[in-house]
């Protein structure tokens, strides 16, 4: 029902947008979309408006001024599109005038600071592991001249992202929609609608929607066809996936205890013109470092095979085939895939269409475990990554004080809360690496 109501709302919004002018649309929604950063002050912090599904016009009504913190030189980006998204804004610049090569940025702030402070560090770990990853960092934001405090910013995976990483940008990009509520793009011809709408429902196509969804349906059906045949599965994986890149993605997810990143929160990219293979890119890292639905001690013992077919939640009662273990693949996903059985922790999620078969394959899993061990003793070690957490702590602490004063909070209380968040990240890293290495055959870090 929720999905049907959402679809009806989007259809109505699109229909209205074809009739009314932009000025009339803004009049209908005075505190929201299309009004740039000024909408934040009009609507207040903490709102979670949905990002507009109306196509953005090339010439927007907003302006962005960026001042480089090192050179102190400012750049004006005028007539750009700045629209509301969850807990913040999406900034779309013109392709002929980018910000350090970026065409689209997400700028946001959450009431729980821990779920934005961890994101930039998470993206950095994927980068340190060797994967192309979205740029991320922090801005001090002023809205119509008023201090809004520090915000997280991160790059949007798009064609500019792939070009910057020397990856052919003509491929198909899909964003995971865990609840399975996506519907084919309005640009997709009806004769290209696939029968497997359960697959389309979980994969929002970001490029070439007019070409349909054949490739995502084909790769998932290929994986389904090889269930029970490890050698066939391994051949499919090697033929169709960037194996080392995907292993890096899953290994970093595991180190960060990112329970939300195996069935959700990633982009799939099919490099049609280059390698012809699929790769995976992280998204929405707010659940890393034990910052949501758990604590460092509990989530530090996230099973190494988490996300795999056959993975079982700690403390959960065994599930029979009548209780979804043998359910039809087409019905997996959404709320039906949550929970892990009675007695499971509330953060447990079953794996996704890609993680389940790949991590269950013995050859792939062996390589995954080997890479996990290397990363746990190198880039995610206290000696290598601890200083990066400390650097963020040092750079953001003054901004925490600025933000607290702007919103009439006690800056000392705000700094203590901030420091406690950063301490939890250190704690999680120490506990997680020690537990992982113990599971992989190394007793401790000492």
Secondary structure by P-SEA (a helix, b strand, c coil): caaaaaaaaaaaaaaaaacccaaaaaaaccccccccaaaaaaaccccccccccccccccccbbbbbbcccccbbbbbcbbbbbbcccbbbbbcccccccccccbbbbbcccccccccaaaaaaaaaaaaccbbbbbbccccccccccccbbbbbbcccaaaaaaacccccbbbbbbbccccccccccccccccccaaaaaaacccccccccccaaaaaaaaaaaaacccaaaaaaaaaaccaaaaaaaaaaaaaaacccccccccbbbbbccccccbbbbbbccccccccccccccccccccccccccccccccccccccccccccccccccccccccccccccccccccccccaaaaaacaaaaaaaaaaaaaaaaccccccccaaaaaaaaaacaaaaaaaaaaacccaaaaaaaaaaaaaaaaaaaaaaaaaaaaaacccccc
